Amino acid sequence: MDQPKRPLVDEVEDKLTKEDKGPAPGRFSRRLFLGQLGAAGIAVTTAPLAHAAQSETAADEKAAAPGAVPVTLNINGKDVKLMLEPRVTLLDALRDYAHLYGTKKGCDHGQCGACTVHVNGRRVNSCLSFAVMHQGDKITTIEGLAQNGQLSPVQQAFVEHDGFQCGYCTPGQIMSATALLQEPIGADDDAVRVAMSGNICRCGAYNNIVAAVQQARGHRNA
């Protein structure tokens, strides 16, 4: 005698009950697959959020470092208020706190000139002085040379004479050359080389750098 056909609802319940007991060895169930997929999705989406939270926490801890003091630096004509630990160098204050990344960290020992900025119109290696020493000083970085979208004469000369290759030392070279325009040095190329000797170019673009400086000084045409 034929068995009466079971309602579809009963068949579905039996199927789900079997899946709840786990798949047969070597087989995936639909529920297991969806569960693993969901877990992977959660891991992917939460990892960046966790990383961002850790970064924010690290930034807060850095801003509230023990012994930090309020420092106001006049950078490129604007007062920038910072909380700095007294041993923070001017270079690190510009890059890590004021977020002006044009000034480069090279040797960090005052030997390469990549970190050159102007303090009260004079060129200095920003890695060799503490930021707290410069409250009230007027600091100019490479970001402050161009005005209204117009390159400074030295910047324009470096472009025209290809005074750079990799470009890493270029901000320091340009800052030194800009200050050099106001310094009492000889008119010949050798005088420029001596005056620029504190700025190292590992690519060896020295001839082009000298040509650029001389053009900006008005001693050589483009």
N, C-alpha and C positions, 0 to 999 in steps of 0.2 A: 504494500500500500504506500502511495507517494506521501512523503513528509510535507506538511504545509509549509509554504514559503515564508521565511522569517522576514519580519519588517526590516527595511533598510537601516533604520536607526540602530537595531540590535547588531547588525553586521558591523557598522561603523564603531560601535562601542567595543565589540570584541577586538577589532583591529587595533584600536588605541590601547586597549589593555595589554595586548601582546607587545606593542612598541614600548610601553612603560616598563615591561620586564627586561628590556634591552634587546638589541639585535643579536641574531645568531652569530657565532664566531666568524670573523672575516667579512662581515657584512655591515654596511652603513644603513641606519634608518633615516628617514626624512627628518625626524625630530632631532636626532643626534647631529645631523649635518647643520640644521638651522641653528641649533644651540651653539655649535662651535663657530659658525659664521658670526653670530651675534657677539660672542665673546671677543673675537678678533676685531670686530668693528669698534667695540668699546675701548679695547687696548689702543687702537690706532688713533681714536679721537681724543682720548684722555692724556696720552703721552705729551703732545705739544702743550696742552693746558697745564700739565704738571711742570713742564720745563719753563713755561712762561712765569708760573707762580714762583718757582725757585729763583728765576732771574730777577723778578721784582723784589723778592726778599733780599737777595744779594745786593741789589742797588740801594735798598733802604738801609741795610747794614753799613754799606760804604758811605752813604750820606751822613749817617749818624755815628761815624767812627769815633771811638773814645778820644777825647782831646781835641776834636774838631773845633775850629774857631771861625767866626764869620769873616770873610774876606771879600772886599769889593775891588774888582779889577776893571780898569777902563780899557776895553779892548776894541780897537777899530772905532773909537769915538763913542762907544756905549758902555755904561756901567753894568757889569755883570756881578751879581751877588752870589757867592758860593760859600759852602761850609767845607773847610779844608783842614786836614790834619797838618800841623806846622811843617812836617817834613816833605810835603808834596811839592815837587819841583814845578816851576813855571810851565815846562813842557807838558807834564802830566795834567796840570790844571787846564791847560788849553785843550788838550785832546780828550781827556777822560771826563772832565767836568763841564767845560764850556762847549764841548763837542765841535771844536774847530780842528778838523783833521788834516788841513793843508800843511801844517807844521809837522815835519817827519821826525820820528825817533830812529836814529841810525846807530851810532856807537854808544850813546848815553854816557859818554865820558868827555865831551867837549872836543873831540878830535876830528870829526867829519864835517861839521857845519850844517848838517841836514836840518837841524832844529833852529836855525837862525831866525830871530825876530828882531823888531826894533823896540827899544825901550827909551822913551824920550828922544827919539830920533837917532839913537846909536844902535848899531847891530850888536847883538849878544847871543851867546849860545844858551837857549832857554833850558837846557838840561842841567846847567851848572848853578842855577840859583833857585831859591825857594819862592813859591808864589807869594807867601805872606810878606816878603821883602818889597813887593811892588805895589802895595796899596798907594794910590795917589799918582802912580806913574802912568804915562800914556803908552800903551802897548799896541803895536801894529803887527799883524800877521799877514801872510800872503793873501788872505781873503779880503784884506782891507786896501789893497793897492788899486784894483780896478774901481773906477767911479762911473756910475750910471751906465754900466755895461760896456764902458770903454777901457781897453787895456792901458796900463801905464806905459810910458816910453820903453822902459826896460823889458816889460813883458812882451811888448810888440817886437822889440829887437830880438829877443830869444826865439820868437816864432819865425821871424824872417831869416835868421841865421842858423836855424836848427840847433839851438844851443842846448839840446838835451837828446838823450836816447831812451833809456828806460824811464826817465823822468823822476826817479825817487829823490835825487838830490836837488832837483830844479827849484822847488820853493826856497830852499836855503840859499842857493846860488843867486836867485833873483833878489832876495832880501838883502844879501850882502852887496850885490851890484847897485841896488837902489841907494843904500847908505853911502856907498863909495862915491856916488855923484857929488856928495857934499864934503868929501874928504880931500885934503891937500896932497895929491899924489901926482907923479909925473904924467906926461901926455903919451908916452910910448907904451907899446904892448907889454914890455917887460915889467913896467910899473904896475900895470893891471894884474899881471900874473902874481906878483908879490902881494898885492893888496887882496887878491882873491885866494891866496894860498891856504887859508883856513877852511876852504870849502872843497871837499874831495868829490870828484866825479869818477866813479869806478868804471864807467863806460869809456872814459878817456876823451870826452868831447871838449877838451880844453880850448883848442883853437877856435872852435865855433863860439864858445862862451866868451872868449876875449873879443872876438869880432862883434858880438852882440853888445858887450859892455862899451866898446869903443863907439859903436853907432849911437848908443844912448847918451854918451858923453859928448857927441858931436865931433869926434875925431876920425870918423870913418863913415862913408855913405853906405846905404843899404846895397 
